[in-house]
Amino acid sequence: MAAWPKARFCSCSCFFTHNIFLQKYTLHVTYHNDRQFLADYEKVIRQRGCSSEDELKQALSDVRAEVARRRSSEEDQIQRRRRVRRDYTRLHPPVYSLQDSFLHPEFLAIVDYCRQPQATPDGLLDLITDEECPNVFSFPVFTLDFCHKLMEELDHFESSNVPKGRPNTMNNAGILLSEMGFDEGFMDPLRARYLQPIASLLYPEWVGTKGTASSSSSSTTSTSTTTTTTSS
């Protein structure tokens, strides 16, 4: 089977400055430079228990260290991926290449409808019965059998000795699926072949309508999965 074309993604510059978590003070901060940080957060940090200049300097040092970690994260991820490819033995190799058999029948029916040239948002909403809050919809995507195998794979990876990146400073249990090798065989096709047609109908102002028809001409053989997840 031909490999799925590799997608290009960009990181927003705000990744290096925003949503930095100071655990000691349970505070999310934005950092551009020392002067801005102290002007914006010194008062609230002191209100939350910072009682000395040394503690304030430590908070500033922690923020700088997190910014530095984020700026070096891309190269670090590349190195971890290389180690995983070299040293990690997969427990369930098939789960890294998405198959229709992994997908819930209700999800497949929704995708098949969205690929039709005559598909409309109203018709799609007839198939999606759960709207958790305005414009937030839920439906099953994967079968229970696949979910069990995926969780076994994640637990197996977590128990291995290969290096592991974490999603952010608040999440020490999360696993980055991209570092495990899920991108090309699972995530990219899932986004383009399955999620894009749905998003084009539900959120055309964000996603655009391009891709609904083109997705219908794609074969519905294997594809891949998305995002950061946690093991339990």
N, C-alpha and C positions, 0 to 999 in steps of 0.2 A: 504494500500500500504506500502511495506517495505521501511524503511528510506534509503536514499542514503548513502553509506559508507562515513564516515567523512574523508576528506582529511587532510593531514599534510602539513603545510607551515612553512617556516622559514623566519626570517627577516635578511637581509644583515646587517653586522656590520656597513656599511657605512651610514645606516639610522641614527645612533647616532652621526655622525661626519660631514656629507656632506650636502650641499644645505640648509644651515641655512640662513634665510632671515633677514637682518637688514633693516626694512622698512624705518627708518629715512634717511638712506644713499642709499636706493634702491640698495642693494648689497647682493649677495649670497656669503656665506663664508663657509670654512671648518674649523672645530675646533678639534684639538687633545689635545692641552694644551695652557696655556696663552702665553708662549714664542713663540710657532709656530704661534699663531694667530697674535700677535703683529708684528712679523717679516714679515708676509705675507700681513697684511692688515692695519697696522697703517698709512702708508703713504697715501694709497688711501682713507681711512676714513677721514683723515685730509683734503685731497683735496676736499672731498665732504661735507665739512662744519663743521667737528669736530674741535672746536677752543680752547678747554681747556682739561686739564687732567681729570676733572670731567666727561666731555662728553665721553672721551675715556674709562674711567672706567665704565660708564653706558653702553656703547656698549658691553664691555666685559661681564658685568653682564647680559645683555640681551641674549647674546650667551650662557652663562653658564646655564641660566634659561631654554632656549629652549632645550639644551642637557638633562637637568634633566627631563624636561617634556616628552621628547621622551623616556627616559629610564624607566619612570614610566607609559608610555602610555598603556602597555599591561594590567597591573592590573587595571588601570583606565577604560579601555574598558570593562573588565570583570564586573566591578561594574555597569557601565552604562547599559550593556546588561541586567543585573539582574533587574535594575530599569525599563527598558523598558518592559521586560516580565511581570513584576508585575503591572505596573501602566498605560501602554499605551493601549488604546482600538483601534484596527485596524479599519480603515474605509472600506477597501476592502480586507478582509481576503484571498480571492482566489488568489490575485496577488502574494502571498508569495510562491506559489507552481506552478512552470512553467508548462504550458500546451501547446501542439502543437497549440491550437487555438490562443495563444498569438503571434505566430511566423508568419512572413510574408511568403506568398507562395513562393516567389523567394528564400528566405533563406532556406526553407524546401527542395526545389528542389536541391539547392547546397549541403546541408547536405546529402540528399539521394544519390546523385551521389558519394560523397566522401566515403560513406560507402560501395560502391561496390568494390569487390576484383579487378576488372579490371580498377578502376579509375586511371587516370594519371594527372599530373600537367597541361599538355596541354589541356586535356579535361575539367578540372576545369576552366581554364582561358577562355574557350569558353562560360562558363556560367556567369563569372564575367566580366562585360563589362566596369566597371569604375576603372581605375588605376590612382589615384590622382597624384602620382609621383612614381619613380621606387620602386617596391615591396611594395607599400602601396595601398591597394584595399578598395573599399567601396561598400556596398550593404545593402539593408534594412534588418533588423533583426526582428523587432517587428511590429505588426499591429498598426494603429493609435488608435484604440479603446483601446488596452492595454496601449499604451503610455499615453493616457488621464487618465486612471484609476491609473496608476503608479504616474503620476504627482499629481493627487488629493490626493493619499496616502501620498506622500512626503510633500505636503502643509499642510495636516492634522497633520502629525508628527511634522513639524516645528512649528506649532501653539500650540502644546501641551506643558505641563510643565515638561516633562521628560528631564533629562540632555542629552546633545547632544555633541558628539565629532565632530571635524572638520578635514578635510583632512590634512591641513598644515597651517602654519602661514600666508600664502598669501590668504587663502580661508576661509572666515567667513560665506559663504552662502552654502558651500557644506554639504552634508549629507552622513554619512557612512552607506551604506546599510547593512553591516555586523552587526552593532549595532542594527539595526531595526529587525533583524532576518531573513535576506534573504539568509544566507549562505547555510544551508543544503538543503533547499527545492528549491533553485533557482540557486545560484551561482555555487555550486559544480557540479550539473548535467549539467548546461549549458556549463561549461568549458569542462567536460569530455565527454559528450554525443554528443554535437553539435559542439563546437569550435575545439576540439581536432582533429577530422577527417579532417577539413579544414586546420588547421595549419600543420598537418602532410604532406599534399601535397604541400602547399605553401612554408613552411619553414622547410624542413626535417633536415637541418643542425642545426637548433635551437631546434626543437621539437622532432625530430626523427620520424621514420615511424611507430613505435609501437603504436597501438591504432586505426589505420585506420580500420583494419579488425575486431578487437575486438569490436569496437563501432558498427559495422554493426549487431552484434548479440544482442545488447541491444534493449529492447523494447523502443518505442518512445512515452511513456506516459509522465507523468508530470516531470518537471525539474525546474531549477532556474536561476537567473540573476546575473549580474556581477558587480563589480566595485563601485566606488564612483560617485555620481551624484549630481546635484544641483537642488534645487527647485526654482520656479520663481513665 
